[in-house]
Amino acid sequence: MERLIWVYDSPFSRSIKWLLLEKNIRHEDHLLSWDELQTDELLARANPKKQVPVLLGEAGVRVDSLLIALDYLPGNWHQTLDAKLFRLADSDVEAAILFLFRARLLASKFGESENSALMRQAGVAAYKASVDHLLDTLLTDKHSLPGCDFGAVLLLSTLLAALFLADAELSGYRHPELAAFIRRVEENASYRRMLAECQGKPGNLVPFEFRRFLAQALEG
């Protein structure tokens, strides 16, 4: 049986957890908190970089979400729209997350400052640019939205992480337009199972559902 080392709030972990459920890959979870990444012995042995996700099994130790996923995705996946969604999440939205995380970290350690404000502005701008590219370039055909797949799950997970870190600063930004795409992911049976098993558990802070942020937008 495979063993997945992951963190609830890691978008890349979530994408692999979903993929294993979707492909009916028998596995057990080795769940960690962000703080435990530096002290967990199994993770340290499997991946000296102490990054998640990590998949252990008969094929050995596999690290990096994309490299893990390629063992289960079709050979032409790299030519699909879902691959473009993955790249958008992996580069652009992830950049927004890093800016927003650093802004929050600076503010918590030293108080609000020009540096934390600049980091936050950069994160907000990166998020908005990512959403604009998604809606105005990748999803221009509103009648043919992609279903739930590996890249779509990662994209939703990174969007949720960015929204969580931004607090109210991104509330309402094109949320009604995003809702149709996100609904395709959230209605997937494997995603619903992951949500039911993981959301609200100790260590989970970033929601698995978009409706919390959509509600904020409608209230605003």
FILO-741295 format. One record per residue (C-alpha): residue number from 1; residue in three letters; z negated, x, y negated. Coordinates in pm, 1 decimal. Example, Ala and Ser with C-alpha at 12.3 -4.5 7.8 and 13.67 -1.06 7.14 Angstrom:
<rec><i>1</i><aa>ALA</aa><c3>-780.0</c3><c1>1230.0</c1><c2>450.0</c2></rec>
<rec><i>2</i><aa>SER</aa><c3>-714.0</c3><c1>1367.0</c1><c2>106.0</c2></rec>
This chain:
<rec><i>1</i><aa>MET</aa><c3>0.0</c3><c1>0.0</c1><c2>0.0</c2></rec>
<rec><i>2</i><aa>GLU</aa><c3>79.2</c3><c1>116.4</c1><c2>-351.9</c2></rec>
<rec><i>3</i><aa>ARG</aa><c3>-202.0</c3><c1>180.0</c1><c2>-598.6</c2></rec>
<rec><i>4</i><aa>LEU</aa><c3>-145.0</c3><c1>121.4</c1><c2>-969.6</c2></rec>
<rec><i>5</i><aa>ILE</aa><c3>-355.5</c3><c1>303.4</c1><c2>-1226.1</c2></rec>
<rec><i>6</i><aa>TRP</aa><c3>-332.3</c3><c1>110.4</c1><c2>-1549.7</c2></rec>
<rec><i>7</i><aa>VAL</aa><c3>-500.6</c3><c1>-25.5</c1><c2>-1862.6</c2></rec>
<rec><i>8</i><aa>TYR</aa><c3>-490.3</c3><c1>-394.9</c1><c2>-1956.0</c2></rec>
<rec><i>9</i><aa>ASP</aa><c3>-390.0</c3><c1>-328.2</c1><c2>-2317.6</c2></rec>
<rec><i>10</i><aa>SER</aa><c3>-126.0</c3><c1>-63.4</c1><c2>-2246.6</c2></rec>
<rec><i>11</i><aa>PRO</aa><c3>218.7</c3><c1>-223.4</c1><c2>-2296.3</c2></rec>
<rec><i>12</i><aa>PHE</aa><c3>379.1</c3><c1>22.8</c1><c2>-2056.0</c2></rec>
<rec><i>13</i><aa>SER</aa><c3>114.6</c3><c1>-56.1</c1><c2>-1794.5</c2></rec>
<rec><i>14</i><aa>ARG</aa><c3>179.2</c3><c1>-426.9</c1><c2>-1833.3</c2></rec>
<rec><i>15</i><aa>SER</aa><c3>551.2</c3><c1>-384.5</c1><c2>-1777.1</c2></rec>
<rec><i>16</i><aa>ILE</aa><c3>491.2</c3><c1>-206.1</c1><c2>-1445.3</c2></rec>
<rec><i>17</i><aa>LYS</aa><c3>223.1</c3><c1>-451.8</c1><c2>-1333.9</c2></rec>
<rec><i>18</i><aa>TRP</aa><c3>470.3</c3><c1>-734.3</c1><c2>-1399.9</c2></rec>
<rec><i>19</i><aa>LEU</aa><c3>749.2</c3><c1>-554.7</c1><c2>-1212.8</c2></rec>
<rec><i>20</i><aa>LEU</aa><c3>533.7</c3><c1>-505.3</c1><c2>-903.6</c2></rec>
<rec><i>21</i><aa>LEU</aa><c3>440.3</c3><c1>-873.9</c1><c2>-906.1</c2></rec>
<rec><i>22</i><aa>GLU</aa><c3>800.2</c3><c1>-981.7</c1><c2>-964.6</c2></rec>
<rec><i>23</i><aa>LYS</aa><c3>932.1</c3><c1>-766.5</c1><c2>-680.0</c2></rec>
<rec><i>24</i><aa>ASN</aa><c3>647.1</c3><c1>-867.6</c1><c2>-445.8</c2></rec>
<rec><i>25</i><aa>ILE</aa><c3>534.4</c3><c1>-507.5</c1><c2>-405.9</c2></rec>
<rec><i>26</i><aa>ARG</aa><c3>195.6</c3><c1>-504.6</c1><c2>-234.4</c2></rec>
<rec><i>27</i><aa>HIS</aa><c3>-45.8</c3><c1>-299.7</c1><c2>-441.7</c2></rec>
<rec><i>28</i><aa>GLU</aa><c3>-402.5</c3><c1>-266.6</c1><c2>-552.7</c2></rec>
<rec><i>29</i><aa>ASP</aa><c3>-522.0</c3><c1>-206.6</c1><c2>-906.6</c2></rec>
<rec><i>30</i><aa>HIS</aa><c3>-718.7</c3><c1>89.0</c1><c2>-1033.3</c2></rec>
<rec><i>31</i><aa>LEU</aa><c3>-807.3</c3><c1>-45.3</c1><c2>-1375.8</c2></rec>
<rec><i>32</i><aa>LEU</aa><c3>-937.0</c3><c1>173.5</c1><c2>-1654.3</c2></rec>
<rec><i>33</i><aa>SER</aa><c3>-1046.1</c3><c1>130.4</c1><c2>-2013.0</c2></rec>
<rec><i>34</i><aa>TRP</aa><c3>-894.7</c3><c1>349.6</c1><c2>-2284.2</c2></rec>
<rec><i>35</i><aa>ASP</aa><c3>-1215.8</c3><c1>555.4</c1><c2>-2290.6</c2></rec>
<rec><i>36</i><aa>GLU</aa><c3>-1206.7</c3><c1>611.3</c1><c2>-1913.9</c2></rec>
<rec><i>37</i><aa>LEU</aa><c3>-866.7</c3><c1>780.2</c1><c2>-1929.7</c2></rec>
<rec><i>38</i><aa>GLN</aa><c3>-1033.9</c3><c1>1108.1</c1><c2>-2016.5</c2></rec>
<rec><i>39</i><aa>THR</aa><c3>-1296.6</c3><c1>1097.1</c1><c2>-1740.2</c2></rec>
<rec><i>40</i><aa>ASP</aa><c3>-1139.8</c3><c1>921.0</c1><c2>-1441.7</c2></rec>
<rec><i>41</i><aa>GLU</aa><c3>-1104.9</c3><c1>1166.7</c1><c2>-1154.4</c2></rec>
<rec><i>42</i><aa>LEU</aa><c3>-825.9</c3><c1>983.2</c1><c2>-972.4</c2></rec>
<rec><i>43</i><aa>LEU</aa><c3>-611.5</c3><c1>974.5</c1><c2>-1285.7</c2></rec>
<rec><i>44</i><aa>ALA</aa><c3>-681.1</c3><c1>1340.1</c1><c2>-1362.3</c2></rec>
<rec><i>45</i><aa>ARG</aa><c3>-567.6</c3><c1>1441.8</c1><c2>-1013.1</c2></rec>
<rec><i>46</i><aa>ALA</aa><c3>-260.5</c3><c1>1221.2</c1><c2>-1019.9</c2></rec>
<rec><i>47</i><aa>ASN</aa><c3>-149.1</c3><c1>1291.6</c1><c2>-1375.8</c2></rec>
<rec><i>48</i><aa>PRO</aa><c3>-303.7</c3><c1>1586.0</c1><c2>-1564.7</c2></rec>
<rec><i>49</i><aa>LYS</aa><c3>-168.0</c3><c1>1435.1</c1><c2>-1888.4</c2></rec>
<rec><i>50</i><aa>LYS</aa><c3>-409.1</c3><c1>1143.5</c1><c2>-1826.4</c2></rec>
<rec><i>51</i><aa>GLN</aa><c3>-151.4</c3><c1>882.6</c1><c2>-1921.2</c2></rec>
<rec><i>52</i><aa>VAL</aa><c3>-88.6</c3><c1>543.0</c1><c2>-1764.7</c2></rec>
<rec><i>53</i><aa>PRO</aa><c3>70.7</c3><c1>382.2</c1><c2>-1577.1</c2></rec>
<rec><i>54</i><aa>VAL</aa><c3>63.5</c3><c1>587.7</c1><c2>-1259.8</c2></rec>
<rec><i>55</i><aa>LEU</aa><c3>178.6</c3><c1>453.9</c1><c2>-923.6</c2></rec>
<rec><i>56</i><aa>LEU</aa><c3>45.9</c3><c1>611.4</c1><c2>-604.0</c2></rec>
<rec><i>57</i><aa>GLY</aa><c3>197.8</c3><c1>541.1</c1><c2>-263.3</c2></rec>
<rec><i>58</i><aa>GLU</aa><c3>413.1</c3><c1>659.2</c1><c2>22.6</c2></rec>
<rec><i>59</i><aa>ALA</aa><c3>666.4</c3><c1>795.4</c1><c2>-226.6</c2></rec>
<rec><i>60</i><aa>GLY</aa><c3>395.4</c3><c1>1016.2</c1><c2>-375.7</c2></rec>
<rec><i>61</i><aa>VAL</aa><c3>274.9</c3><c1>1014.0</c1><c2>-733.3</c2></rec>
<rec><i>62</i><aa>ARG</aa><c3>502.5</c3><c1>845.5</c1><c2>-985.0</c2></rec>
<rec><i>63</i><aa>VAL</aa><c3>438.3</c3><c1>863.6</c1><c2>-1357.7</c2></rec>
<rec><i>64</i><aa>ASP</aa><c3>619.0</c3><c1>730.5</c1><c2>-1666.3</c2></rec>
<rec><i>65</i><aa>SER</aa><c3>693.2</c3><c1>358.8</c1><c2>-1671.1</c2></rec>
<rec><i>66</i><aa>LEU</aa><c3>1071.4</c3><c1>397.3</c1><c2>-1690.0</c2></rec>
<rec><i>67</i><aa>LEU</aa><c3>1087.6</c3><c1>641.2</c1><c2>-1399.0</c2></rec>
<rec><i>68</i><aa>ILE</aa><c3>869.0</c3><c1>409.9</c1><c2>-1191.8</c2></rec>
<rec><i>69</i><aa>ALA</aa><c3>1075.7</c3><c1>105.8</c1><c2>-1283.5</c2></rec>
<rec><i>70</i><aa>LEU</aa><c3>1408.9</c3><c1>266.3</c1><c2>-1196.9</c2></rec>
<rec><i>71</i><aa>ASP</aa><c3>1303.9</c3><c1>266.9</c1><c2>-830.1</c2></rec>
<rec><i>72</i><aa>TYR</aa><c3>1303.6</c3><c1>-114.4</c1><c2>-838.9</c2></rec>
<rec><i>73</i><aa>LEU</aa><c3>1569.6</c3><c1>-205.6</c1><c2>-1096.0</c2></rec>
<rec><i>74</i><aa>PRO</aa><c3>1939.6</c3><c1>-252.8</c1><c2>-1009.2</c2></rec>
<rec><i>75</i><aa>GLY</aa><c3>2170.5</c3><c1>43.6</c1><c2>-1046.3</c2></rec>
<rec><i>76</i><aa>ASN</aa><c3>2353.2</c3><c1>-103.7</c1><c2>-1344.7</c2></rec>
<rec><i>77</i><aa>TRP</aa><c3>2034.0</c3><c1>-193.4</c1><c2>-1534.4</c2></rec>
<rec><i>78</i><aa>HIS</aa><c3>2099.3</c3><c1>75.0</c1><c2>-1795.8</c2></rec>
<rec><i>79</i><aa>GLN</aa><c3>2411.3</c3><c1>-119.5</c1><c2>-1902.4</c2></rec>
<rec><i>80</i><aa>THR</aa><c3>2228.0</c3><c1>-449.2</c1><c2>-1957.7</c2></rec>
<rec><i>81</i><aa>LEU</aa><c3>2077.4</c3><c1>-619.4</c1><c2>-2259.5</c2></rec>
<rec><i>82</i><aa>ASP</aa><c3>1737.8</c3><c1>-574.9</c1><c2>-2097.7</c2></rec>
<rec><i>83</i><aa>ALA</aa><c3>1779.7</c3><c1>-197.3</c1><c2>-2119.4</c2></rec>
<rec><i>84</i><aa>LYS</aa><c3>1841.0</c3><c1>-234.5</c1><c2>-2493.3</c2></rec>
<rec><i>85</i><aa>LEU</aa><c3>1522.6</c3><c1>-441.1</c1><c2>-2520.2</c2></rec>
<rec><i>86</i><aa>PHE</aa><c3>1337.5</c3><c1>-163.7</c1><c2>-2339.6</c2></rec>
<rec><i>87</i><aa>ARG</aa><c3>1470.0</c3><c1>99.7</c1><c2>-2578.3</c2></rec>
<rec><i>88</i><aa>LEU</aa><c3>1375.6</c3><c1>-108.6</c1><c2>-2881.5</c2></rec>
<rec><i>89</i><aa>ALA</aa><c3>1020.7</c3><c1>-142.0</c1><c2>-2749.6</c2></rec>
<rec><i>90</i><aa>ASP</aa><c3>993.3</c3><c1>218.5</c1><c2>-2633.8</c2></rec>
<rec><i>91</i><aa>SER</aa><c3>1105.7</c3><c1>371.0</c1><c2>-2961.2</c2></rec>
<rec><i>92</i><aa>ASP</aa><c3>1091.5</c3><c1>139.4</c1><c2>-3261.3</c2></rec>
<rec><i>93</i><aa>VAL</aa><c3>803.9</c3><c1>-96.7</c1><c2>-3181.2</c2></rec>
<rec><i>94</i><aa>GLU</aa><c3>603.5</c3><c1>186.6</c1><c2>-3027.1</c2></rec>
<rec><i>95</i><aa>ALA</aa><c3>640.7</c3><c1>375.7</c1><c2>-3355.7</c2></rec>
<rec><i>96</i><aa>ALA</aa><c3>497.5</c3><c1>73.7</c1><c2>-3539.0</c2></rec>
<rec><i>97</i><aa>ILE</aa><c3>203.0</c3><c1>70.3</c1><c2>-3297.5</c2></rec>
<rec><i>98</i><aa>LEU</aa><c3>129.0</c3><c1>437.4</c1><c2>-3356.8</c2></rec>
<rec><i>99</i><aa>PHE</aa><c3>132.2</c3><c1>396.3</c1><c2>-3736.3</c2></rec>
<rec><i>100</i><aa>LEU</aa><c3>-90.3</c3><c1>88.4</c1><c2>-3721.5</c2></rec>
<rec><i>101</i><aa>PHE</aa><c3>-331.8</c3><c1>250.5</c1><c2>-3477.9</c2></rec>
<rec><i>102</i><aa>ARG</aa><c3>-365.1</c3><c1>560.4</c1><c2>-3696.5</c2></rec>
<rec><i>103</i><aa>ALA</aa><c3>-418.7</c3><c1>342.6</c1><c2>-4003.8</c2></rec>
<rec><i>104</i><aa>ARG</aa><c3>-700.7</c3><c1>156.4</c1><c2>-3830.3</c2></rec>
<rec><i>105</i><aa>LEU</aa><c3>-851.4</c3><c1>480.9</c1><c2>-3701.7</c2></rec>
<rec><i>106</i><aa>LEU</aa><c3>-849.2</c3><c1>643.0</c1><c2>-4046.6</c2></rec>
<rec><i>107</i><aa>ALA</aa><c3>-1002.2</c3><c1>334.2</c1><c2>-4206.7</c2></rec>
<rec><i>108</i><aa>SER</aa><c3>-1276.9</c3><c1>310.8</c1><c2>-3945.4</c2></rec>
<rec><i>109</i><aa>LYS</aa><c3>-1373.3</c3><c1>677.6</c1><c2>-3977.3</c2></rec>
<rec><i>110</i><aa>PHE</aa><c3>-1331.4</c3><c1>739.2</c1><c2>-4348.8</c2></rec>
<rec><i>111</i><aa>GLY</aa><c3>-1291.3</c3><c1>397.8</c1><c2>-4508.6</c2></rec>
<rec><i>112</i><aa>GLU</aa><c3>-979.5</c3><c1>253.8</c1><c2>-4663.8</c2></rec>
<rec><i>113</i><aa>SER</aa><c3>-777.9</c3><c1>520.5</c1><c2>-4842.7</c2></rec>
<rec><i>114</i><aa>GLU</aa><c3>-430.6</c3><c1>598.9</c1><c2>-4968.9</c2></rec>
<rec><i>115</i><aa>ASN</aa><c3>-353.6</c3><c1>766.1</c1><c2>-4634.9</c2></rec>
<rec><i>116</i><aa>SER</aa><c3>-462.4</c3><c1>467.7</c1><c2>-4426.5</c2></rec>
<rec><i>117</i><aa>ALA</aa><c3>-267.4</c3><c1>234.4</c1><c2>-4657.0</c2></rec>
<rec><i>118</i><aa>LEU</aa><c3>47.1</c3><c1>445.8</c1><c2>-4622.2</c2></rec>
<rec><i>119</i><aa>MET</aa><c3>12.6</c3><c1>448.7</c1><c2>-4243.7</c2></rec>
<rec><i>120</i><aa>ARG</aa><c3>-31.0</c3><c1>72.1</c1><c2>-4239.0</c2></rec>
<rec><i>121</i><aa>GLN</aa><c3>270.1</c3><c1>19.0</c1><c2>-4465.3</c2></rec>
<rec><i>122</i><aa>ALA</aa><c3>480.7</c3><c1>239.0</c1><c2>-4237.9</c2></rec>
<rec><i>123</i><aa>GLY</aa><c3>367.3</c3><c1>41.2</c1><c2>-3934.4</c2></rec>
<rec><i>124</i><aa>VAL</aa><c3>442.1</c3><c1>-292.8</c1><c2>-4096.4</c2></rec>
<rec><i>125</i><aa>ALA</aa><c3>785.9</c3><c1>-171.4</c1><c2>-4206.4</c2></rec>
<rec><i>126</i><aa>ALA</aa><c3>866.7</c3><c1>-36.8</c1><c2>-3857.9</c2></rec>
<rec><i>127</i><aa>TYR</aa><c3>762.1</c3><c1>-364.3</c1><c2>-3696.4</c2></rec>
<rec><i>128</i><aa>LYS</aa><c3>971.5</c3><c1>-573.4</c1><c2>-3935.3</c2></rec>
<rec><i>129</i><aa>ALA</aa><c3>1275.1</c3><c1>-350.5</c1><c2>-3885.5</c2></rec>
<rec><i>130</i><aa>SER</aa><c3>1235.6</c3><c1>-384.2</c1><c2>-3508.5</c2></rec>
<rec><i>131</i><aa>VAL</aa><c3>1215.5</c3><c1>-763.3</c1><c2>-3523.5</c2></rec>
<rec><i>132</i><aa>ASP</aa><c3>1514.7</c3><c1>-775.8</c1><c2>-3757.0</c2></rec>
<rec><i>133</i><aa>HIS</aa><c3>1720.0</c3><c1>-565.6</c1><c2>-3516.0</c2></rec>
<rec><i>134</i><aa>LEU</aa><c3>1614.9</c3><c1>-782.9</c1><c2>-3223.6</c2></rec>
<rec><i>135</i><aa>LEU</aa><c3>1702.8</c3><c1>-1111.9</c1><c2>-3391.4</c2></rec>
<rec><i>136</i><aa>ASP</aa><c3>2001.3</c3><c1>-1007.1</c1><c2>-3602.4</c2></rec>
<rec><i>137</i><aa>THR</aa><c3>2174.1</c3><c1>-765.3</c1><c2>-3364.7</c2></rec>
<rec><i>138</i><aa>LEU</aa><c3>2058.9</c3><c1>-803.6</c1><c2>-3004.1</c2></rec>
<rec><i>139</i><aa>LEU</aa><c3>1996.8</c3><c1>-1178.1</c1><c2>-2986.9</c2></rec>
<rec><i>140</i><aa>THR</aa><c3>2270.9</c3><c1>-1318.3</c1><c2>-3207.9</c2></rec>
<rec><i>141</i><aa>ASP</aa><c3>2377.5</c3><c1>-1568.9</c1><c2>-2940.9</c2></rec>
<rec><i>142</i><aa>LYS</aa><c3>2097.8</c3><c1>-1823.4</c1><c2>-2961.8</c2></rec>
<rec><i>143</i><aa>HIS</aa><c3>2243.4</c3><c1>-2019.9</c1><c2>-2669.2</c2></rec>
<rec><i>144</i><aa>SER</aa><c3>2230.7</c3><c1>-1725.9</c1><c2>-2427.3</c2></rec>
<rec><i>145</i><aa>LEU</aa><c3>1886.1</c3><c1>-1573.9</c1><c2>-2455.9</c2></rec>
<rec><i>146</i><aa>PRO</aa><c3>1784.2</c3><c1>-1318.2</c1><c2>-2192.8</c2></rec>
<rec><i>147</i><aa>GLY</aa><c3>1538.4</c3><c1>-1416.4</c1><c2>-1922.8</c2></rec>
<rec><i>148</i><aa>CYS</aa><c3>1228.9</c3><c1>-1231.1</c1><c2>-1820.7</c2></rec>
<rec><i>149</i><aa>ASP</aa><c3>1289.6</c3><c1>-874.9</c1><c2>-1702.2</c2></rec>
<rec><i>150</i><aa>PHE</aa><c3>1130.0</c3><c1>-532.3</c1><c2>-1727.7</c2></rec>
<rec><i>151</i><aa>GLY</aa><c3>1250.3</c3><c1>-451.5</c1><c2>-2078.9</c2></rec>
<rec><i>152</i><aa>ALA</aa><c3>1168.8</c3><c1>-798.2</c1><c2>-2209.5</c2></rec>
<rec><i>153</i><aa>VAL</aa><c3>811.9</c3><c1>-773.3</c1><c2>-2079.1</c2></rec>
<rec><i>154</i><aa>LEU</aa><c3>767.1</c3><c1>-434.8</c1><c2>-2242.1</c2></rec>
<rec><i>155</i><aa>LEU</aa><c3>908.2</c3><c1>-567.1</c1><c2>-2568.1</c2></rec>
<rec><i>156</i><aa>LEU</aa><c3>674.2</c3><c1>-864.8</c1><c2>-2572.1</c2></rec>
<rec><i>157</i><aa>SER</aa><c3>379.8</c3><c1>-638.9</c1><c2>-2486.0</c2></rec>
<rec><i>158</i><aa>THR</aa><c3>454.9</c3><c1>-395.9</c1><c2>-2768.5</c2></rec>
<rec><i>159</i><aa>LEU</aa><c3>506.0</c3><c1>-677.7</c1><c2>-3019.1</c2></rec>
<rec><i>160</i><aa>LEU</aa><c3>168.8</c3><c1>-825.1</c1><c2>-2922.8</c2></rec>
<rec><i>161</i><aa>ALA</aa><c3>-0.3</c3><c1>-485.2</c1><c2>-2955.3</c2></rec>
<rec><i>162</i><aa>ALA</aa><c3>147.9</c3><c1>-430.4</c1><c2>-3301.3</c2></rec>
<rec><i>163</i><aa>LEU</aa><c3>47.3</c3><c1>-777.4</c1><c2>-3418.4</c2></rec>
<rec><i>164</i><aa>PHE</aa><c3>-305.7</c3><c1>-721.3</c1><c2>-3289.2</c2></rec>
<rec><i>165</i><aa>LEU</aa><c3>-339.4</c3><c1>-391.8</c1><c2>-3476.0</c2></rec>
<rec><i>166</i><aa>ALA</aa><c3>-190.1</c3><c1>-527.9</c1><c2>-3796.7</c2></rec>
<rec><i>167</i><aa>ASP</aa><c3>-447.3</c3><c1>-809.1</c1><c2>-3820.8</c2></rec>
<rec><i>168</i><aa>ALA</aa><c3>-302.2</c3><c1>-1065.3</c1><c2>-4063.4</c2></rec>
<rec><i>169</i><aa>GLU</aa><c3>-48.2</c3><c1>-841.0</c1><c2>-4237.0</c2></rec>
<rec><i>170</i><aa>LEU</aa><c3>236.3</c3><c1>-944.4</c1><c2>-4008.1</c2></rec>
<rec><i>171</i><aa>SER</aa><c3>128.5</c3><c1>-1304.4</c1><c2>-3966.8</c2></rec>
<rec><i>172</i><aa>GLY</aa><c3>431.3</c3><c1>-1529.2</c1><c2>-3984.6</c2></rec>
<rec><i>173</i><aa>TYR</aa><c3>703.8</c3><c1>-1265.4</c1><c2>-3996.9</c2></rec>
<rec><i>174</i><aa>ARG</aa><c3>997.1</c3><c1>-1448.0</c1><c2>-3832.2</c2></rec>
<rec><i>175</i><aa>HIS</aa><c3>759.4</c3><c1>-1588.6</c1><c2>-3572.5</c2></rec>
<rec><i>176</i><aa>PRO</aa><c3>942.1</c3><c1>-1921.1</c1><c2>-3524.9</c2></rec>
<rec><i>177</i><aa>GLU</aa><c3>1262.9</c3><c1>-1727.9</c1><c2>-3450.3</c2></rec>
<rec><i>178</i><aa>LEU</aa><c3>1083.4</c3><c1>-1500.8</c1><c2>-3203.7</c2></rec>
<rec><i>179</i><aa>ALA</aa><c3>922.7</c3><c1>-1790.0</c1><c2>-3020.7</c2></rec>
<rec><i>180</i><aa>ALA</aa><c3>1229.9</c3><c1>-1890.5</c1><c2>-2817.5</c2></rec>
<rec><i>181</i><aa>PHE</aa><c3>1278.7</c3><c1>-1541.4</c1><c2>-2674.4</c2></rec>
<rec><i>182</i><aa>ILE</aa><c3>909.3</c3><c1>-1495.9</c1><c2>-2604.7</c2></rec>
<rec><i>183</i><aa>ARG</aa><c3>888.7</c3><c1>-1831.9</c1><c2>-2432.0</c2></rec>
<rec><i>184</i><aa>ARG</aa><c3>1144.5</c3><c1>-1706.8</c1><c2>-2178.0</c2></rec>
<rec><i>185</i><aa>VAL</aa><c3>908.2</c3><c1>-1426.5</c1><c2>-2084.6</c2></rec>
<rec><i>186</i><aa>GLU</aa><c3>586.6</c3><c1>-1624.4</c1><c2>-2087.2</c2></rec>
<rec><i>187</i><aa>GLU</aa><c3>727.7</c3><c1>-1900.1</c1><c2>-1864.2</c2></rec>
<rec><i>188</i><aa>ASN</aa><c3>811.8</c3><c1>-1652.0</c1><c2>-1588.4</c2></rec>
<rec><i>189</i><aa>ALA</aa><c3>592.4</c3><c1>-1709.7</c1><c2>-1281.2</c2></rec>
<rec><i>190</i><aa>SER</aa><c3>496.7</c3><c1>-1343.3</c1><c2>-1239.9</c2></rec>
<rec><i>191</i><aa>TYR</aa><c3>407.0</c3><c1>-1316.7</c1><c2>-1607.5</c2></rec>
<rec><i>192</i><aa>ARG</aa><c3>193.8</c3><c1>-1630.8</c1><c2>-1582.1</c2></rec>
<rec><i>193</i><aa>ARG</aa><c3>16.3</c3><c1>-1481.8</c1><c2>-1283.6</c2></rec>
<rec><i>194</i><aa>MET</aa><c3>-52.7</c3><c1>-1157.6</c1><c2>-1469.6</c2></rec>
<rec><i>195</i><aa>LEU</aa><c3>-181.9</c3><c1>-1353.3</c1><c2>-1765.5</c2></rec>
<rec><i>196</i><aa>ALA</aa><c3>-411.2</c3><c1>-1566.3</c1><c2>-1548.2</c2></rec>
<rec><i>197</i><aa>GLU</aa><c3>-552.2</c3><c1>-1264.4</c1><c2>-1366.4</c2></rec>
<rec><i>198</i><aa>CYS</aa><c3>-597.0</c3><c1>-1035.1</c1><c2>-1666.5</c2></rec>
<rec><i>199</i><aa>GLN</aa><c3>-635.4</c3><c1>-1212.8</c1><c2>-1999.1</c2></rec>
<rec><i>200</i><aa>GLY</aa><c3>-989.7</c3><c1>-1228.9</c1><c2>-2124.7</c2></rec>
<rec><i>201</i><aa>LYS</aa><c3>-1126.4</c3><c1>-986.9</c1><c2>-1868.6</c2></rec>
<rec><i>202</i><aa>PRO</aa><c3>-1361.8</c3><c1>-705.9</c1><c2>-1981.1</c2></rec>
<rec><i>203</i><aa>GLY</aa><c3>-1149.5</c3><c1>-438.3</c1><c2>-2144.5</c2></rec>
<rec><i>204</i><aa>ASN</aa><c3>-872.9</c3><c1>-678.2</c1><c2>-2252.1</c2></rec>
<rec><i>205</i><aa>LEU</aa><c3>-841.5</c3><c1>-717.0</c1><c2>-2629.0</c2></rec>
<rec><i>206</i><aa>VAL</aa><c3>-466.2</c3><c1>-752.8</c1><c2>-2687.3</c2></rec>
<rec><i>207</i><aa>PRO</aa><c3>-353.9</c3><c1>-1105.6</c1><c2>-2592.7</c2></rec>
<rec><i>208</i><aa>PHE</aa><c3>-92.6</c3><c1>-1164.7</c1><c2>-2325.6</c2></rec>
<rec><i>209</i><aa>GLU</aa><c3>29.9</c3><c1>-1473.8</c1><c2>-2511.9</c2></rec>
<rec><i>210</i><aa>PHE</aa><c3>216.9</c3><c1>-1505.8</c1><c2>-2838.4</c2></rec>
<rec><i>211</i><aa>ARG</aa><c3>74.3</c3><c1>-1845.4</c1><c2>-2929.0</c2></rec>
<rec><i>212</i><aa>ARG</aa><c3>-229.6</c3><c1>-1698.9</c1><c2>-3102.9</c2></rec>
<rec><i>213</i><aa>PHE</aa><c3>-8.2</c3><c1>-1527.0</c1><c2>-3360.1</c2></rec>
<rec><i>214</i><aa>LEU</aa><c3>231.3</c3><c1>-1821.3</c1><c2>-3382.4</c2></rec>
<rec><i>215</i><aa>ALA</aa><c3>-64.3</c3><c1>-2045.7</c1><c2>-3463.8</c2></rec>
<rec><i>216</i><aa>GLN</aa><c3>-168.2</c3><c1>-1805.6</c1><c2>-3740.2</c2></rec>
<rec><i>217</i><aa>ALA</aa><c3>181.6</c3><c1>-1824.5</c1><c2>-3886.8</c2></rec>
<rec><i>218</i><aa>LEU</aa><c3>187.0</c3><c1>-2203.6</c1><c2>-3882.1</c2></rec>
<rec><i>219</i><aa>GLU</aa><c3>-157.8</c3><c1>-2218.6</c1><c2>-4044.2</c2></rec>
<rec><i>220</i><aa>GLY</aa><c3>-38.7</c3><c1>-1979.2</c1><c2>-4313.7</c2></rec>
